[in-house]
Amino acid sequence: HWLNGELVVDFQIGSSRFDSLLAASKYHSIEGFADRRVGHIVLQDHGDDVWFRNIKIRDLSSGSR
């Protein structure tokens, strides 16, 4: 995950490291959390009002435009 041009989070979903971190997290007891490994995004808040607009998703895999 990049924020303002700086890499702030780097992990591979489905890796053993990711799975062990998830198992030790506060989310481990939420049924189905992180089960969908491809094709989904999550927009989150921390209890405050949030607004999202003009969200665009682009496939960056090789060969896509």
ChimeraX attribute file (.defattr): number of C-alpha atoms within 10 A of each C-alpha:
attribute: neighborCount
match mode: 1-to-1
recipient: residues
	/A:1	9
	/A:2	9
	/A:3	8
	/A:4	6
	/A:5	7
	/A:6	8
	/A:7	9
	/A:8	9
	/A:9	8
	/A:10	8
	/A:11	9
	/A:12	9
	/A:13	15
	/A:14	13
	/A:15	10
	/A:16	10
	/A:17	12
	/A:18	13
	/A:19	15
	/A:20	12
	/A:21	13
	/A:22	16
	/A:23	12
	/A:24	11
	/A:25	10
	/A:26	9
	/A:27	13
	/A:28	15
	/A:29	11
	/A:30	8
	/A:31	8
	/A:32	9
	/A:33	10
	/A:34	16
	/A:35	9
	/A:36	11
	/A:37	9
	/A:38	8
	/A:39	5
	/A:40	7
	/A:41	9
	/A:42	6
	/A:43	6
	/A:44	7
	/A:45	9
	/A:46	6
	/A:47	6
	/A:48	5
	/A:49	6
	/A:50	9
	/A:51	5
	/A:52	6
	/A:53	5
	/A:54	5
	/A:55	5
	/A:56	5
	/A:57	7
	/A:58	7
	/A:59	8
	/A:60	8
	/A:61	7
	/A:62	6
	/A:63	6
	/A:64	7
	/A:65	7
